[in-house]
Amino acid sequence: MRTAHKALAVLVAALWGVNFVVIEVGLGHFPPLLFSALRFLVAALPAVFFVGRPKVAWTWVIGVGLALGVAKFGLLFVGMDRGMPAGLSSLVLQIQAVFTLVFAAVALGERPGRVRLLGMGVALAGIAVAAADEGSSGPVLAFALVIAAAACWGVSNVLTRKASPPDALNFMVWVSVVPVLPLLGLSLLFEGPEADLAALRALDWSGAGTVLYVAWVTTVFGFGAWGYLLRRYPASSVAPFSLLVPVFGMSSAAVLLGEPVSPLRWCAAALLVGGVALASLTRGGTPSARAPRSPRPPRSPRNAGSPRSPQAPVPAGTPAGTPADSSPRGA
């Protein structure tokens, strides 16, 4: 990757990490479901009028919009509102990589290899350590809600992989349209119109700034820049930078919000990030059938046939049916 593109990847990871601090501040201004609805409303408008029509079927746009926008972010915002710390939320959400591998194995027939299974085990051990640390000092329900949010993120990742959108920014803008009305409806039902109206009447520059940050900076710019990098480089070159998100998230929460980071939480971070790295950045799975163990010559005529050209293994995260190196490499 070019130096400028590496810097862009680090910048996106930093913006996504600091985003958890911004969410924490925004939850002081809005009820969580209303805040999430405003995030997607501002992300969709006015961008939806400039990105053109969706480039994938509406089924995928609606499916990802419900899984990512309504379920994942709704649960995350409610969990943080119930007391889940911002820094820990940025860390625990990384378990989505394990959920993605499990759901991809069930829905897409992608079999994780031994190294990925080991990585999943290490990451789950990190979650267990984080749960033990949080259970002694924080609300367990809030922790469980963020875990559920990570599972919903895994579902949206599999749906996105099936959709294989050719334009990440176009896809993200249209996906942002879907959650607005469901989240507003849920907010009116569970948070009440009085609380929503009171938050909107008390809107100030600080509250508006949090909405603009989570909508335009992390959603439109962040996902757009990430999609740009994925179009230029293989996923295996871009994905490692996402492991910086909890580093920036925990650091910014400690500096800006004064959140304490216990030794047990650092241990959980090391296990979780290391496990996710093993699970998502190695080539250990097979799409369906088991590959032959050795290149022995065929023993019978039924194995004979026209010679096949050797193929590179498909890296993790490559959409089904996509060549292993379909993304153009940078100079």
Beta strands, then each sheet from edge to edge (+ up, - down):
end
